[in-house]
Amino acid sequence: DILGVVENDGTVATGVVLESIAATPAAVTVSIAGTQQLTVTAPYDDASTVDVTATSTYVSDNEAVATVTSPGGGLITGVAQGTATVTVSYTEGAVTVTTDVPVRVMPDLHSISVTPAWVNVAVGHTQQLGVTAYYWDMSTVDVTDECHYVSDNEAVATVISPGGGLITGVAQGTATVTVCYIEGAVT
């Protein structure tokens, strides 16, 4: 148990116990040569939290896929397509806590395709959309569950979002469903 924590102003808060750490984002997808900054917070048993990004250490289990600056950095850089795990550690006194952040590195996104491109849905019926991401290296990934969907006329058609793509016919008329997929800094 930690008996005291030095706060930003140099005072010591006694009696608080370090419980864990949390990294944000909890999972990372970046493109090759893309970056993502982690933010690490330490929650205590008195409901307080402290940003420990600069004092944490970071280790990638697969530097051929993703590297991370350490200590005190937390900046993940995509190196090659694949997966890696970044382990974040924070030590305070005799206590060390860790958390793992899964990292997926993808080639640069080229475009997305929605199928079917045109939908006729009877009132009270549904139609499932499918979304495929196309990358510059000619690979594809089904990203249907990772997209956001917006109907411009919910009086005519609604759509489950995020992570759905299921259109429901509400009334006769026309509506346009906009599909948005975000990967790293690419939309």
Phi, psi and omega in degrees: 000141176274129182265345179202149180232129176280120180270175185303328181272004177090356178280159181251124175266118184267153174085359180269147183241129175291126184260319185188186168228157178228132177258140177233126358288158182283339175218146187235135168237123178228160174273169175297128184075000176278162181231157174215124178274129173271147170241131184241129178238149178245113176274145179245164184291350176265015179075006176274158175225151179229136175285117182243023181305313185287339183253006177270161173247153187226135178224128173268135178277357181209080183291348174288341180255313182213135175250163179215138179284136181203148354281165171072017182248285181079016178268114181270135178236129176285132181252312182209159181299136179150196180233153177210168173234127174261121177264124180255130180235143176224130181243132177223113184064234180264006184253129174239130177237149182225160170212150179254140178240112177289139181235131175241125178252124182241153172294166182301136179289132178263309183194174171234157178228135180250131177234139351289155181287327177238139183229131169246116183238126176289152178303129180086357179254171183232161174217126179273130173270153172236139181234128179243132175265134178249134183247160182298336179274012178077007177276161179226153178218136174285117182242021183309314184283349182260000183268162171250140185234139179223127173268133179277357181210081183290350174287340180255315182212135175250161180217138179285128179209147352282168172069035180227286182078018179266113181270136176240128176286128183253317181205164179294141180146194180235150177212152175248130176257121178266132181248129181235129176235127180245128178225110185062237180263006183257132177240000000 
